[in-house]
Amino acid sequence: MAFEAIKAEIRALLEQSIEEPEDTHELHEQLLEKLNQIRATGMPLPDDLVALEQELTRRRDRLPPQQ
């Protein structure tokens, strides 16, 4: 998948997280997956996406387990 397409998907997921905050855990997982897809293309992650990934990981680690 092209880098720009993945960035567009990340943007859509972020917008969804604002509109549907109750699905935070699933959205975090999807965002982390998209960031890994960017890495798989061999492209380095921009600094802002690295910071986003670190923040998502911190938040994910604080979330209660899903049932």
Beta strands, then each sheet from edge to edge (+ up, - down):
end
